[in-house]
Amino acid sequence: MTTDNLTDDLKRDEGFEAIAYPDPKSGGEPWTIGYGHTGREVHRGLVWTREFAESVLAADVAAVKRGLDTALRRWRTLDDVRQDVLANLAFNLGVSGLMQFHRMLTACWGAEWDVAAAEIENSEAAKELPLRYDRLAEQMRTGVHQP
């Protein structure tokens, strides 16, 4: 089970955007709104309230957890804080993106936390979001939530 911190961490990491914005790399698809929500329904000009975005975030977090339960059943064997790390990474990268972190996941199953953390820190995604990924690496390393 993840911790109560996961949703607050995702809110901070993703930030709230009331108006849909294009992907910074493509300048278009996928459009994003709310707290990092993407989907076919998100398009230029779409506007959400914070309350609606929070309800969608709850649904998105539940979907990520279901995706992890299907693709990576062993994730539930980790302690709650490290489950938060995997859920946060999957929220950011997609479950399929997280599944590409082969060495990190193997390190997790062996409780090699320094190796798992180093894999997070040295990822391409960490170059784009260094504060987020440094914090997640430290959580993976220590098993302690990092505010």
NORRA-V446859 format. One line per field, one symbol per residue. phi: phi as a letter, one per 40 degrees, with the letter a starting at -180 (. if undefined). psi: psi as a letter, one per 20 degrees, with the letter a starting at -180 (. if undefined). burial: b if it has 24 or more other ideal C-beta (glycine too) atoms within 12 Angstrom, else e. Layout:
phi=???
psi=???
burial=???
//
This chain:
phi=.ccccdccccccccgbbcbdbcdcccgacccbagbgcbicccadgcbbccccccccddcccccccccccccadcdccccdcccdccccccccbgcccccccdccccccccfcccccccccccccccccbccccccccccccbgbdbc
psi=prrihgghghggghqpohpqqqphghjcqqqqrcmkprrhiprpippqrhgghhhhgghgghhgggghhghmhihiirrgghhgghggghggiqghghiilghggghghjkmhhggghhghjqhhhhhmhgghgghghggghjppo.
burial=ebbebbbebbbebbebbeebbeeeeeeeeebbbbbbbbeeebeeebebeeeebeebbeebbeebbebbeeebeebeebeebbbbbbbbbbbbbebeebeebeebbebbeeeebebbbebbbebebbeebeebbebbbbbbbeeebbe
//
